[in-house]
Amino acid sequence: MAAGPMKMRATLNGGVTDVRVLMTHPMETGQRKDPDGKLVPLHFIQNVTVKLNGRTVVESQISQGISRNPVFTFRLKGGAKGDRIEVSWIDNHGETNQTETAVA
Amino acid sequence: MRINPIRRSLVAVLAAACLKPFAALAATWNKDGFGAKTAADALKALGAGNPLPSKDVLIEAPQIAENGAVVPIEITSNVPGTTSIAVLIDKNPFPLVGKFDFTAGALPFVKLNAKMGETSEVRVIAEAGGRHYVATQEIKVTIGGCGG
């Protein structure tokens, strides 16, 4: 499965911006077997970066131990309606994807 | 064929410039930590060999996970000056699940979904001022999420 769509929502709640992001990715552990009994190769997101108005605020390193189609929630200090949030990822094959939204 | 030394060095400089961004990206993934097969080795790779137990590191997760493929874990660090949070699941084949570095714009908080092969201690390490703090919680798993 190639990189699928991402979904993101950023909402301001009492001075804190909640960023909830969903990534479409198989997150293969390299230990699962396909119906023919062959191991499905390791394929997983390694880095997730969150930016607020172009400035990096969270840098994540993750493993194949994260569930398929990963969902993360991050919390940013302050923020204002209309602030730009960008989230990007890169996997162990070098595939990448990114999405952006405005704080609502 | 005569090799033009100027062109040669130019090629080398360009090649280095092209390779550098990839090297920088690769460096942000802790290969030793993620490759470790025990929590103790992963902690060592994180430079957090002997973390201090702390009540200021909070784990919110189910005590019993019905489905080990998707176990929601929410982490908050109330340790002042927390700059990173790492999550380890002791009994997973590779315990280190993630490490999150926060700058001044972010709160030391993350919610994620992890896979768990079996019932295990979940260990969360918060780093603040060069020191490491730990909290643990056991999560019981009725159906594992790492096999297939």
gemmi code that builds the backbone of each chain (N, CA, C; Angstrom):
import gemmi

chains = {
    "A": [
        ("MET", (0.842, -1.198, 0.000), (0.000, 0.000, 0.000), (0.876, 1.248, 0.000)),
        ("ALA", (0.598, 2.122, -0.879), (1.363, 3.362, -0.934), (0.799, 4.335, 0.097)),
        ("ALA", (1.495, 5.457, 0.198), (1.066, 6.476, 1.147), (-0.329, 6.970, 0.775)),
        ("GLY", (-1.241, 6.891, 1.704), (-2.607, 7.346, 1.478), (-2.815, 8.721, 2.066)),
        ("PRO", (-4.042, 9.149, 2.103), (-4.322, 10.506, 2.574), (-4.076, 10.684, 4.078)),
        ("MET", (-3.918, 11.922, 4.463), (-3.811, 12.261, 5.882), (-5.022, 13.120, 6.234)),
        ("LYS", (-5.380, 13.073, 7.500), (-6.457, 13.943, 7.964), (-5.967, 14.646, 9.209)),
        ("MET", (-6.335, 15.893, 9.366), (-5.872, 16.614, 10.543), (-6.908, 17.630, 10.975)),
        ("ARG", (-6.940, 17.829, 12.307), (-7.833, 18.819, 12.877), (-7.048, 19.538, 13.960)),
        ("ALA", (-7.120, 20.839, 13.990), (-6.440, 21.605, 15.044), (-7.456, 22.547, 15.658)),
        ("THR", (-7.702, 22.357, 16.952), (-8.719, 23.182, 17.607), (-8.149, 23.847, 18.848)),
        ("LEU", (-8.580, 25.081, 19.048), (-8.121, 25.873, 20.186), (-9.091, 25.659, 21.353)),
        ("ASN", (-8.544, 25.196, 22.492), (-9.359, 24.965, 23.687), (-8.704, 25.645, 24.872)),
        ("GLY", (-9.224, 26.771, 25.286), (-8.709, 27.440, 26.478), (-7.210, 27.665, 26.445)),
        ("GLY", (-6.709, 28.234, 25.368), (-5.291, 28.580, 25.310), (-4.372, 27.446, 24.872)),
        ("VAL", (-4.948, 26.263, 24.647), (-4.130, 25.134, 24.175), (-4.691, 24.662, 22.837)),
        ("THR", (-3.795, 24.444, 21.884), (-4.238, 23.937, 20.581), (-4.050, 22.426, 20.543)),
        ("ASP", (-5.135, 21.708, 20.355), (-5.083, 20.256, 20.184), (-4.922, 19.950, 18.706)),
        ("VAL", (-3.881, 19.195, 18.381), (-3.660, 18.797, 16.986), (-3.854, 17.286, 16.908)),
        ("ARG", (-4.853, 16.880, 16.160), (-5.121, 15.449, 16.019), (-4.886, 15.106, 14.557)),
        ("VAL", (-4.009, 14.148, 14.324), (-3.646, 13.844, 12.939), (-3.699, 12.341, 12.687)),
        ("LEU", (-4.246, 11.995, 11.528), (-4.328, 10.598, 11.118), (-3.514, 10.420, 9.848)),
        ("MET", (-2.703, 9.365, 9.826), (-1.891, 9.066, 8.652), (-2.300, 7.691, 8.140)),
        ("THR", (-2.367, 7.556, 6.840), (-2.708, 6.254, 6.268), (-1.413, 5.518, 5.972)),
        ("HIS", (-1.157, 4.457, 6.686), (0.098, 3.729, 6.485), (-0.035, 2.316, 7.049)),
        ("PRO", (0.512, 1.298, 6.348), (0.337, -0.085, 6.837), (1.099, -0.403, 8.116)),
        ("MET", (2.188, 0.318, 8.398), (2.991, 0.069, 9.601), (3.286, -1.431, 9.768)),
        ("GLU", (3.884, -2.009, 8.736), (4.205, -3.442, 8.765), (5.369, -3.712, 9.708)),
        ("THR", (5.206, -4.726, 10.567), (6.231, -5.003, 11.574), (7.376, -5.852, 11.044)),
        ("GLY", (7.186, -6.450, 9.853), (8.205, -7.359, 9.346), (8.083, -8.748, 9.955)),
        ("GLN", (7.048, -8.951, 10.775), (6.866, -10.254, 11.432), (5.575, -10.933, 11.001)),
        ("ARG", (4.769, -10.184, 10.229), (3.478, -10.705, 9.815), (3.652, -11.504, 8.523)),
        ("LYS", (2.876, -12.563, 8.372), (2.962, -13.358, 7.148), (1.745, -13.101, 6.279)),
        ("ASP", (1.966, -13.080, 4.948), (0.836, -12.921, 4.034), (0.151, -14.285, 3.880)),
        ("PRO", (-0.979, -14.337, 3.157), (-1.717, -15.609, 3.065), (-0.886, -16.755, 2.476)),
        ("ASP", (0.185, -16.435, 1.721), (1.046, -17.488, 1.165), (2.130, -17.923, 2.140)),
        ("GLY", (2.135, -17.352, 3.325), (3.120, -17.747, 4.328), (4.441, -17.015, 4.216)),
        ("LYS", (4.486, -15.986, 3.343), (5.732, -15.216, 3.199), (5.699, -14.012, 4.128)),
        ("LEU", (6.842, -13.693, 4.702), (6.902, -12.542, 5.595), (6.666, -11.248, 4.815)),
        ("VAL", (5.820, -10.399, 5.351), (5.599, -9.080, 4.756), (6.723, -8.173, 5.260)),
        ("PRO", (7.478, -7.548, 4.327), (8.653, -6.776, 4.770), (8.298, -5.583, 5.666)),
        ("LEU", (9.268, -5.259, 6.508), (9.159, -4.114, 7.410), (8.862, -2.843, 6.601)),
        ("HIS", (7.838, -2.129, 6.971), (7.475, -0.894, 6.273), (6.727, -0.010, 7.262)),
        ("PHE", (7.394, 1.033, 7.726), (6.767, 1.830, 8.789), (7.277, 3.270, 8.763)),
        ("ILE", (6.478, 4.159, 9.313), (6.847, 5.567, 9.427), (7.919, 5.693, 10.513)),
        ("GLN", (8.967, 6.473, 10.221), (10.045, 6.641, 11.191), (10.017, 8.005, 11.867)),
        ("ASN", (9.619, 9.031, 11.119), (9.663, 10.391, 11.683), (8.371, 11.134, 11.389)),
        ("VAL", (7.886, 11.820, 12.403), (6.716, 12.687, 12.257), (7.098, 14.059, 12.805)),
        ("THR", (6.892, 15.091, 11.991), (7.260, 16.446, 12.418), (6.029, 17.345, 12.418)),
        ("VAL", (5.885, 18.117, 13.483), (4.775, 19.072, 13.588), (5.355, 20.472, 13.568)),
        ("LYS", (4.790, 21.324, 12.707), (5.253, 22.708, 12.641), (4.086, 23.650, 12.906)),
        ("LEU", (4.406, 24.725, 13.627), (3.419, 25.779, 13.893), (3.927, 27.040, 13.210)),
        ("ASN", (3.177, 27.534, 12.242), (3.583, 28.701, 11.448), (5.023, 28.554, 10.928)),
        ("GLY", (5.350, 27.351, 10.454), (6.645, 27.116, 9.832), (7.764, 26.762, 10.791)),
        ("ARG", (7.488, 26.795, 12.116), (8.533, 26.497, 13.100), (8.267, 25.111, 13.692)),
        ("THR", (9.318, 24.266, 13.738), (9.139, 22.914, 14.266), (8.861, 22.955, 15.759)),
        ("VAL", (7.782, 22.295, 16.185), (7.451, 22.260, 17.616), (7.507, 20.851, 18.199)),
        ("VAL", (7.263, 19.838, 17.378), (7.401, 18.459, 17.856), (8.152, 17.668, 16.794)),
        ("GLU", (9.173, 16.937, 17.252), (9.880, 16.040, 16.354), (9.778, 14.642, 16.929)),
        ("SER", (9.191, 13.726, 16.180), (8.963, 12.384, 16.700), (9.753, 11.361, 15.913)),
        ("GLN", (10.209, 10.361, 16.649), (10.800, 9.173, 16.038), (9.910, 8.029, 16.485)),
        ("ILE", (9.429, 7.239, 15.537), (8.550, 6.146, 15.944), (8.990, 4.826, 15.329)),
        ("SER", (8.402, 3.744, 15.837), (8.793, 2.412, 15.392), (7.599, 1.712, 14.757)),
        ("GLN", (7.847, 0.489, 14.307), (6.788, -0.351, 13.746), (5.794, -0.782, 14.824)),
        ("GLY", (6.083, -0.443, 16.093), (5.185, -0.769, 17.199), (3.991, 0.162, 17.301)),
        ("ILE", (3.962, 1.194, 16.458), (2.788, 2.078, 16.397), (1.736, 1.411, 15.502)),
        ("SER", (0.473, 1.541, 15.891), (-0.602, 0.861, 15.172), (-0.709, 1.312, 13.717)),
        ("ARG", (-1.309, 0.434, 12.908), (-1.580, 0.730, 11.512), (-2.441, 1.992, 11.410)),
        ("ASN", (-2.251, 2.761, 10.375), (-2.942, 4.043, 10.211), (-2.835, 4.882, 11.488)),
        ("PRO", (-1.620, 5.320, 11.788), (-1.361, 5.982, 13.073), (-2.200, 7.246, 13.283)),
        ("VAL", (-2.636, 7.406, 14.515), (-3.336, 8.620, 14.934), (-2.564, 9.194, 16.120)),
        ("PHE", (-2.209, 10.461, 16.033), (-1.519, 11.108, 17.150), (-2.279, 12.358, 17.556)),
        ("THR", (-2.231, 12.653, 18.853), (-2.686, 13.955, 19.313), (-1.500, 14.645, 19.970)),
        ("PHE", (-1.268, 15.887, 19.565), (-0.244, 16.724, 20.185), (-0.934, 17.954, 20.747)),
        ("ARG", (-0.275, 18.614, 21.697), (-0.837, 19.846, 22.251), (0.179, 20.966, 22.143)),
        ("LEU", (-0.271, 22.079, 21.591), (0.615, 23.227, 21.435), (0.177, 24.333, 22.377)),
        ("LYS", (1.173, 25.064, 22.879), (0.897, 26.172, 23.779), (0.316, 27.328, 22.986)),
        ("GLY", (-0.693, 27.926, 23.523), (-1.256, 29.112, 22.890), (-1.745, 28.825, 21.495)),
        ("GLY", (-1.306, 29.608, 20.569), (-1.828, 29.486, 19.216), (-3.061, 30.363, 19.105)),
        ("ALA", (-3.375, 30.712, 17.889), (-4.531, 31.565, 17.644), (-5.276, 31.015, 16.447)),
        ("LYS", (-6.528, 31.342, 16.355), (-7.310, 30.892, 15.206), (-6.630, 31.344, 13.927)),
        ("GLY", (-6.517, 30.449, 12.971), (-5.895, 30.788, 11.704), (-4.416, 30.441, 11.655)),
        ("ASP", (-3.787, 30.131, 12.803), (-2.382, 29.711, 12.778), (-2.248, 28.465, 11.904)),
        ("ARG", (-1.107, 28.382, 11.227), (-0.906, 27.288, 10.275), (-0.182, 26.118, 10.957)),
        ("ILE", (-0.775, 24.937, 10.882), (-0.171, 23.720, 11.425), (0.169, 22.804, 10.258)),
        ("GLU", (1.417, 22.315, 10.239), (1.818, 21.369, 9.206), (2.326, 20.107, 9.888)),
        ("VAL", (1.942, 18.961, 9.360), (2.477, 17.699, 9.853), (3.011, 16.914, 8.659)),
        ("SER", (4.227, 16.382, 8.807), (4.803, 15.578, 7.730), (5.392, 14.303, 8.310)),
        ("TRP", (5.482, 13.275, 7.482), (6.128, 12.039, 7.916), (7.024, 11.493, 6.826)),
        ("ILE", (7.971, 10.651, 7.260), (8.830, 9.929, 6.317), (8.959, 8.494, 6.822)),
        ("ASP", (8.883, 7.524, 5.907), (8.965, 6.128, 6.356), (10.313, 5.502, 5.991)),
        ("ASN", (10.472, 4.230, 6.330), (11.771, 3.575, 6.149), (12.094, 3.314, 4.678)),
        ("HIS", (11.141, 3.532, 3.769), (11.422, 3.450, 2.338), (11.684, 4.823, 1.734)),
        ("GLY", (11.648, 5.857, 2.575), (11.856, 7.206, 2.083), (10.589, 7.848, 1.525)),
        ("GLU", (9.460, 7.156, 1.623), (8.190, 7.764, 1.201), (7.806, 8.825, 2.223)),
        ("THR", (7.182, 9.884, 1.718), (6.784, 10.954, 2.632), (5.379, 11.429, 2.308)),
        ("ASN", (4.794, 12.124, 3.243), (3.517, 12.779, 2.992), (3.399, 13.927, 3.980)),
        ("GLN", (2.549, 14.898, 3.645), (2.329, 15.988, 4.581), (0.960, 16.603, 4.360)),
        ("THR", (0.523, 17.287, 5.395), (-0.765, 17.951, 5.312), (-0.691, 19.226, 6.139)),
        ("GLU", (-1.571, 20.155, 5.863), (-1.605, 21.344, 6.703), (-3.021, 21.826, 6.899)),
        ("THR", (-3.213, 22.547, 7.979), (-4.531, 23.061, 8.296), (-4.374, 24.339, 9.098)),
        ("ALA", (-5.469, 25.048, 9.270), (-5.443, 26.260, 10.092), (-6.155, 25.951, 11.407)),
        ("VAL", (-5.664, 26.545, 12.491), (-6.276, 26.328, 13.797), (-7.692, 26.897, 13.774)),
        ("ALA", (-8.651, 26.075, 14.232), (-10.049, 26.521, 14.250), (-10.510, 26.737, 15.685)),
    ],
    "B": [
        ("MET", (41.165, 9.007, -20.910), (40.535, 10.322, -20.808), (41.179, 11.132, -19.702)),
        ("ARG", (41.414, 12.416, -19.979), (42.003, 13.283, -18.962), (40.922, 13.700, -17.958)),
        ("ILE", (41.265, 13.598, -16.699), (40.286, 14.009, -15.689), (40.530, 15.463, -15.322)),
        ("ASN", (39.513, 16.240, -15.426), (39.599, 17.653, -15.089), (39.460, 17.817, -13.573)),
        ("PRO", (40.564, 18.242, -12.906), (40.527, 18.285, -11.435), (39.491, 19.277, -10.890)),
        ("ILE", (39.285, 20.355, -11.615), (38.307, 21.344, -11.126), (36.901, 20.764, -11.174)),
        ("ARG", (36.626, 20.130, -12.343), (35.298, 19.545, -12.476), (35.119, 18.436, -11.425)),
        ("ARG", (36.198, 17.661, -11.207), (36.150, 16.571, -10.238), (35.755, 17.079, -8.847)),
        ("SER", (36.414, 18.171, -8.413), (36.127, 18.663, -7.066), (34.719, 19.260, -7.005)),
        ("LEU", (34.299, 19.848, -8.122), (32.958, 20.410, -8.180), (31.914, 19.302, -8.005)),
        ("VAL", (32.171, 18.182, -8.683), (31.256, 17.044, -8.586), (31.191, 16.559, -7.137)),
        ("ALA", (32.353, 16.500, -6.483), (32.404, 16.019, -5.099), (31.597, 16.939, -4.184)),
        ("VAL", (31.748, 18.246, -4.381), (31.037, 19.217, -3.544), (29.531, 19.083, -3.747)),
        ("LEU", (29.143, 18.963, -5.014), (27.716, 18.831, -5.317), (27.143, 17.553, -4.716)),
        ("ALA", (27.911, 16.474, -4.838), (27.455, 15.189, -4.301), (27.270, 15.300, -2.798)),
        ("ALA", (28.210, 15.934, -2.125), (28.133, 16.084, -0.670), (26.903, 16.906, -0.297)),
        ("ALA", (26.662, 17.967, -1.074), (25.519, 18.839, -0.799), (24.201, 18.083, -0.964)),
        ("CYS", (24.172, 17.191, -1.961), (22.951, 16.434, -2.200), (22.716, 15.387, -1.125)),
        ("LEU", (23.795, 14.784, -0.650), (23.664, 13.689, 0.312), (23.348, 14.195, 1.707)),
        ("LYS", (23.784, 15.393, 2.003), (23.683, 15.895, 3.368), (22.255, 15.893, 3.955)),
        ("PRO", (21.262, 16.389, 3.202), (19.920, 16.402, 3.798), (19.468, 15.015, 4.229)),
        ("PHE", (19.833, 13.997, 3.431), (19.413, 12.637, 3.772), (20.125, 12.158, 5.023)),
        ("ALA", (21.394, 12.503, 5.130), (22.154, 12.120, 6.320), (21.517, 12.746, 7.551)),
        ("ALA", (21.108, 14.015, 7.420), (20.515, 14.720, 8.546), (19.204, 14.062, 8.957)),
        ("LEU", (18.418, 13.647, 7.966), (17.154, 12.982, 8.275), (17.389, 11.666, 8.989)),
        ("ALA", (18.343, 10.886, 8.463), (18.598, 9.572, 9.029), (19.058, 9.686, 10.472)),
        ("ALA", (19.778, 10.755, 10.774), (20.362, 10.899, 12.106), (19.302, 11.105, 13.176)),
        ("THR", (18.098, 11.520, 12.764), (17.074, 11.796, 13.765), (16.305, 10.539, 14.173)),
        ("TRP", (16.723, 9.393, 13.684), (16.057, 8.152, 14.081), (17.055, 7.296, 14.860)),
        ("ASN", (16.749, 7.067, 16.139), (17.682, 6.381, 17.036), (17.707, 4.874, 16.744)),
        ("LYS", (18.623, 4.515, 15.814), (18.676, 3.134, 15.327), (18.953, 2.134, 16.464)),
        ("ASP", (19.861, 2.500, 17.351), (20.209, 1.591, 18.449), (19.032, 1.404, 19.395)),
        ("GLY", (18.365, 2.511, 19.695), (17.218, 2.447, 20.605), (16.084, 1.616, 20.025)),
        ("PHE", (15.772, 1.876, 18.749), (14.647, 1.163, 18.139), (15.008, -0.287, 17.820)),
        ("GLY", (16.301, -0.571, 17.663), (16.724, -1.935, 17.363), (16.898, -2.787, 18.614)),
        ("ALA", (16.870, -2.156, 19.792), (17.093, -2.881, 21.046), (15.949, -3.852, 21.316)),
        ("LYS", (16.315, -5.047, 21.804), (15.287, -6.067, 22.041), (14.851, -6.140, 23.496)),
        ("THR", (15.504, -5.377, 24.365), (15.039, -5.302, 25.749), (14.889, -3.831, 26.118)),
        ("ALA", (13.987, -3.588, 27.072), (13.757, -2.204, 27.506), (15.048, -1.618, 28.075)),
        ("ALA", (15.816, -2.450, 28.796), (17.056, -1.954, 29.408), (18.037, -1.460, 28.346)),
        ("ASP", (18.172, -2.227, 27.254), (19.082, -1.812, 26.172), (18.572, -0.551, 25.483)),
        ("ALA", (17.250, -0.477, 25.305), (16.672, 0.706, 24.654), (16.921, 1.941, 25.523)),
        ("LEU", (16.753, 1.785, 26.838), (16.986, 2.911, 27.751), (18.437, 3.365, 27.669)),
        ("LYS", (19.336, 2.402, 27.591), (20.763, 2.728, 27.484), (21.019, 3.544, 26.217)),
        ("ALA", (20.394, 3.102, 25.106), (20.581, 3.809, 23.834), (20.005, 5.222, 23.875)),
        ("LEU", (19.010, 5.423, 24.731), (18.420, 6.754, 24.882), (19.223, 7.606, 25.868)),
        ("GLY", (20.222, 6.999, 26.508), (20.991, 7.707, 27.532), (20.196, 7.870, 28.818)),
        ("ALA", (19.240, 6.945, 29.026), (18.352, 7.042, 30.197), (18.441, 5.770, 31.027)),
        ("GLY", (19.684, 5.331, 31.239), (19.912, 4.050, 31.892), (19.269, 3.888, 33.255)),
        ("ASN", (19.228, 4.951, 34.050), (18.742, 4.804, 35.420), (17.742, 5.909, 35.764)),
        ("PRO", (16.545, 5.858, 35.156), (15.594, 6.959, 35.357), (14.990, 6.951, 36.764)),
        ("LEU", (14.616, 8.134, 37.198), (14.068, 8.335, 38.536), (12.539, 8.175, 38.480)),
        ("PRO", (11.951, 7.295, 39.297), (10.488, 7.177, 39.280), (9.841, 8.509, 39.656)),
        ("SER", (8.796, 8.883, 38.956), (8.167, 10.181, 39.204), (6.659, 10.104, 39.065)),
        ("LYS", (5.986, 10.774, 40.022), (4.517, 10.837, 39.949), (4.072, 11.935, 38.991)),
        ("ASP", (5.030, 12.724, 38.500), (4.679, 13.815, 37.601), (4.609, 13.369, 36.137)),
        ("VAL", (4.928, 12.104, 35.912), (4.767, 11.559, 34.558), (3.486, 10.723, 34.577)),
        ("LEU", (2.518, 11.153, 33.791), (1.197, 10.528, 33.855), (0.915, 9.701, 32.607)),
        ("ILE", (0.430, 8.459, 32.850), (0.046, 7.581, 31.741), (-1.446, 7.343, 31.862)),
        ("GLU", (-2.163, 7.616, 30.793), (-3.573, 7.300, 30.790), (-3.806, 6.260, 29.710)),
        ("ALA", (-4.114, 5.041, 30.162), (-4.285, 3.941, 29.219), (-5.221, 2.926, 29.863)),
        ("PRO", (-5.864, 2.101, 29.056), (-6.751, 1.087, 29.646), (-5.944, 0.071, 30.444)),
        ("GLN", (-6.521, -0.475, 31.520), (-5.821, -1.533, 32.251), (-5.900, -2.838, 31.484)),
        ("ILE", (-6.992, -2.988, 30.749), (-7.154, -4.167, 29.910), (-7.421, -3.696, 28.484)),
        ("ALA", (-6.586, -4.147, 27.561), (-6.790, -3.790, 26.157), (-7.411, -4.984, 25.466)),
        ("GLU", (-8.577, -4.766, 24.888), (-9.246, -5.887, 24.222), (-8.521, -6.255, 22.945)),
        ("ASN", (-8.000, -5.254, 22.269), (-7.364, -5.481, 20.972), (-5.928, -4.957, 21.029)),
        ("GLY", (-4.959, -5.870, 21.025), (-3.560, -5.473, 21.127), (-3.043, -4.735, 19.903)),
        ("ALA", (-3.822, -4.745, 18.812), (-3.372, -4.049, 17.597), (-3.494, -2.541, 17.743)),
        ("VAL", (-4.407, -2.102, 18.608), (-4.630, -0.668, 18.794), (-4.854, -0.397, 20.281)),
        ("VAL", (-3.781, -0.023, 20.972), (-3.896, 0.286, 22.396), (-3.649, 1.780, 22.571)),
        ("PRO", (-4.693, 2.544, 22.952), (-4.505, 3.984, 23.098), (-3.731, 4.314, 24.379)),
        ("ILE", (-2.700, 5.126, 24.247), (-1.887, 5.524, 25.400), (-1.719, 7.038, 25.352)),
        ("GLU", (-2.100, 7.692, 26.456), (-1.995, 9.149, 26.525), (-0.978, 9.509, 27.604)),
        ("ILE", (-0.056, 10.379, 27.267), (1.040, 10.698, 28.186), (1.136, 12.203, 28.406)),
        ("THR", (1.273, 12.570, 29.672), (1.489, 13.971, 30.026), (2.659, 14.014, 30.988)),
        ("SER", (3.578, 14.923, 30.767), (4.626, 15.115, 31.760), (4.417, 16.451, 32.457)),
        ("ASN", (4.317, 16.388, 33.784), (4.222, 17.616, 34.580), (5.574, 17.961, 35.195)),
        ("VAL", (6.620, 17.240, 34.777), (7.961, 17.580, 35.253), (8.346, 18.901, 34.580)),
        ("PRO", (8.679, 19.940, 35.366), (9.005, 21.226, 34.734), (10.176, 21.091, 33.760)),
        ("GLY", (10.048, 21.733, 32.624), (11.142, 21.740, 31.653), (11.299, 20.462, 30.861)),
        ("THR", (10.237, 19.684, 30.761), (10.315, 18.440, 29.976), (10.582, 18.755, 28.504)),
        ("THR", (11.606, 18.107, 27.946), (11.944, 18.349, 26.544), (11.644, 17.139, 25.659)),
        ("SER", (11.517, 15.947, 26.274), (11.173, 14.795, 25.438), (10.464, 13.726, 26.252)),
        ("ILE", (9.713, 12.913, 25.519), (9.000, 11.789, 26.125), (9.299, 10.566, 25.267)),
        ("ALA", (9.626, 9.443, 25.927), (9.829, 8.190, 25.189), (8.874, 7.144, 25.749)),
        ("VAL", (8.384, 6.262, 24.874), (7.430, 5.234, 25.277), (8.010, 3.862, 24.957)),
        ("LEU", (8.003, 2.982, 25.971), (8.518, 1.629, 25.776), (7.489, 0.616, 26.255)),
        ("ILE", (7.376, -0.473, 25.508), (6.506, -1.570, 25.901), (7.411, -2.773, 26.104)),
        ("ASP", (7.624, -3.110, 27.380), (8.675, -4.068, 27.747), (8.631, -5.381, 26.966)),
        ("LYS", (7.432, -5.952, 26.799), (7.349, -7.301, 26.235), (7.240, -7.326, 24.715)),
        ("ASN", (7.208, -6.169, 24.080), (7.186, -6.173, 22.614), (8.555, -6.617, 22.086)),
        ("PRO", (8.594, -7.190, 20.858), (9.885, -7.655, 20.311), (10.923, -6.533, 20.279)),
        ("PHE", (10.459, -5.312, 19.957), (11.318, -4.127, 20.020), (10.600, -3.122, 20.923)),
        ("PRO", (11.042, -3.022, 22.175), (10.251, -2.273, 23.164), (10.041, -0.783, 22.858)),
        ("LEU", (11.052, -0.111, 22.303), (10.900, 1.335, 22.100), (9.889, 1.593, 20.979)),
        ("VAL", (8.824, 2.314, 21.308), (7.747, 2.568, 20.358), (7.867, 3.972, 19.763)),
        ("GLY", (8.320, 4.914, 20.582), (8.438, 6.268, 20.056), (9.181, 7.183, 21.000)),
        ("LYS", (9.748, 8.224, 20.393), (10.387, 9.272, 21.183), (9.956, 10.602, 20.586)),
        ("PHE", (9.502, 11.489, 21.446), (8.918, 12.751, 20.996), (9.694, 13.895, 21.619)),
        ("ASP", (10.263, 14.744, 20.775), (11.019, 15.913, 21.250), (10.159, 17.150, 21.087)),
        ("PHE", (10.056, 17.916, 22.164), (9.207, 19.106, 22.155), (10.057, 20.362, 22.269)),
        ("THR", (9.692, 21.379, 21.482), (10.332, 22.677, 21.681), (9.349, 23.567, 22.445)),
        ("ALA", (9.733, 24.806, 22.646), (8.963, 25.698, 23.506), (7.503, 25.854, 23.072)),
        ("GLY", (7.222, 25.620, 21.802), (5.848, 25.822, 21.336), (4.888, 24.690, 21.659)),
        ("ALA", (5.404, 23.551, 22.132), (4.547, 22.386, 22.351), (4.499, 22.008, 23.823)),
        ("LEU", (3.385, 21.435, 24.248), (3.287, 20.913, 25.606), (3.820, 19.481, 25.614)),
        ("PRO", (4.441, 19.049, 26.729), (4.962, 17.669, 26.800), (3.819, 16.677, 26.958)),
        ("PHE", (3.148, 16.464, 25.863), (1.949, 15.617, 25.831), (1.927, 14.880, 24.503)),
        ("VAL", (1.508, 13.626, 24.541), (1.255, 12.919, 23.278), (0.235, 11.824, 23.532)),
        ("LYS", (-0.635, 11.637, 22.554), (-1.532, 10.491, 22.596), (-1.270, 9.681, 21.342)),
        ("LEU", (-1.090, 8.375, 21.522), (-0.775, 7.520, 20.377), (-1.491, 6.190, 20.514)),
        ("ASN", (-1.483, 5.429, 19.429), (-1.997, 4.063, 19.443), (-0.821, 3.128, 19.197)),
        ("ALA", (-0.641, 2.166, 20.103), (0.487, 1.251, 19.966), (-0.012, -0.181, 19.804)),
        ("LYS", (0.890, -1.015, 19.245), (0.610, -2.444, 19.172), (1.211, -3.113, 20.398)),
        ("MET", (0.517, -4.101, 20.933), (1.074, -4.870, 22.047), (0.880, -6.349, 21.759)),
        ("GLY", (1.979, -7.095, 21.777), (1.917, -8.522, 21.498), (1.299, -9.294, 22.637)),
        ("GLU", (1.513, -8.833, 23.857), (1.008, -9.533, 25.039), (0.958, -8.560, 26.209)),
        ("THR", (0.398, -9.014, 27.312), (0.340, -8.207, 28.529), (1.741, -7.727, 28.894)),
        ("SER", (1.865, -6.440, 29.211), (3.204, -5.899, 29.445), (3.155, -4.633, 30.293)),
        ("GLU", (4.290, -4.351, 30.892), (4.483, -3.039, 31.498), (4.704, -2.032, 30.366)),
        ("VAL", (4.082, -0.875, 30.496), (4.365, 0.231, 29.587), (5.156, 1.242, 30.386)),
        ("ARG", (6.261, 1.686, 29.825), (7.203, 2.535, 30.530), (7.314, 3.863, 29.782)),
        ("VAL", (7.148, 4.949, 30.493), (7.262, 6.258, 29.858), (8.400, 7.022, 30.519)),
        ("ILE", (9.299, 7.537, 29.689), (10.455, 8.276, 30.189), (10.308, 9.732, 29.768)),
        ("ALA", (10.381, 10.626, 30.741), (10.385, 12.055, 30.418), (11.775, 12.586, 30.715)),
        ("GLU", (12.268, 13.439, 29.806), (13.589, 14.015, 29.995), (13.425, 15.505, 30.300)),
        ("ALA", (14.076, 15.945, 31.366), (14.018, 17.367, 31.733), (15.352, 17.759, 32.339)),
        ("GLY", (15.944, 18.796, 31.803), (17.214, 19.290, 32.329), (18.295, 18.212, 32.378)),
        ("GLY", (18.309, 17.340, 31.369), (19.326, 16.296, 31.296), (19.065, 15.114, 32.219)),
        ("ARG", (17.977, 15.159, 33.011), (17.630, 14.018, 33.866), (16.438, 13.275, 33.284)),
        ("HIS", (16.330, 12.002, 33.660), (15.259, 11.180, 33.135), (14.337, 10.707, 34.252)),
        ("TYR", (13.047, 10.786, 34.002), (12.029, 10.399, 34.972), (11.146, 9.333, 34.340)),
        ("VAL", (10.679, 8.395, 35.160), (9.934, 7.269, 34.591), (8.623, 7.018, 35.336)),
        ("ALA", (7.623, 6.579, 34.589), (6.386, 6.057, 35.156), (6.059, 4.772, 34.412)),
        ("THR", (5.441, 3.823, 35.105), (5.080, 2.571, 34.430), (3.627, 2.216, 34.742)),
        ("GLN", (3.037, 1.496, 33.832), (1.693, 0.965, 34.043), (1.590, -0.349, 33.297)),
        ("GLU", (0.948, -1.331, 33.958), (0.740, -2.592, 33.257), (-0.547, -2.524, 32.440)),
        ("ILE", (-0.479, -3.008, 31.212), (-1.684, -3.129, 30.396), (-1.844, -4.605, 30.041)),
        ("LYS", (-3.021, -5.127, 30.387), (-3.299, -6.533, 30.068), (-3.894, -6.606, 28.670)),
        ("VAL", (-3.398, -7.569, 27.897), (-3.869, -7.707, 26.523), (-4.543, -9.061, 26.378)),
        ("THR", (-5.778, -9.046, 25.854), (-6.477, -10.313, 25.689), (-6.245, -10.904, 24.294)),
        ("ILE", (-6.155, -10.047, 23.263), (-5.806, -10.529, 21.914), (-4.586, -9.744, 21.446)),
        ("GLY", (-3.501, -10.429, 21.150), (-2.258, -9.762, 20.768), (-2.371, -9.084, 19.418)),
        ("GLY", (-1.515, -8.098, 19.201), (-1.603, -7.323, 17.968), (-0.351, -7.358, 17.125)),
        ("CYS", (0.576, -8.260, 17.413), (1.815, -8.227, 16.652), (1.979, -9.445, 15.777)),
        ("GLY", (1.149, -10.453, 15.945), (1.302, -11.660, 15.152), (0.565, -11.532, 13.843)),
        ("GLY", (0.086, -12.583, 13.328), (-0.657, -12.516, 12.073), (-0.729, -13.924, 11.561)),
    ],
}
model = gemmi.Model(1)
for chain_id, residues in chains.items():
    chain = gemmi.Chain(chain_id)
    for i, (resn, *xyz) in enumerate(residues, 1):
        res = gemmi.Residue()
        res.name, res.seqid = resn, gemmi.SeqId(i, " ")
        for name, pos in zip(("N", "CA", "C"), xyz):
            atom = gemmi.Atom()
            atom.name, atom.element = name, gemmi.Element(name[0])
            atom.pos, atom.b_iso = gemmi.Position(*pos), 0.0
            res.add_atom(atom)
        chain.add_residue(res)
    model.add_chain(chain)
structure = gemmi.Structure()
structure.add_model(model)
structure.setup_entities()
